[in-house]
Amino acid sequence: MRNRLCTGLAAMLLLTASPSVNARDTLPPAPLLELAFDMTVLLGDAVKLGETPIAGRNIVPIVGGRITGPAINGTVMPGGWDWQLIRRDGCVQIKADYFIKTDDGEPVQNIRPRES
């Protein structure tokens, strides 16, 4: 991820520094975004599992919550977890795994790996 970001920044600097290229003409239009839902998640206390050679490991229980919006409405079901690796470089890797039960009774599983 970091390599792609650096490459993208270098390309942007090259485009904006070049007198023969108008960077404004080469950029795509801004995306049109539309709210799908808001989510509030209730978390329990973090459980520290200890250190690994790469990072510290925590798990944080997801104990409930609510999702509301024009696209979906429902309840965040208890029993999910945020799995956290707290790396020595300051980055946190999180894998969230939980279920939502929509207001019309449908279960939806959400598994989200991401880095921040």
PyMOL commands that set and color helices and strands:
alter all, ss='L'
color gray80, all
select helices_A, chain A and resi 2-17+23-26
alter helices_A, ss='H'
color red, helices_A
select strands_A, chain A and resi 38-43+47-51+55-68+74-76+80-87+92-102+107-115
alter strands_A, ss='S'
color yellow, strands_A
deselect
rebuild
show_as cartoon
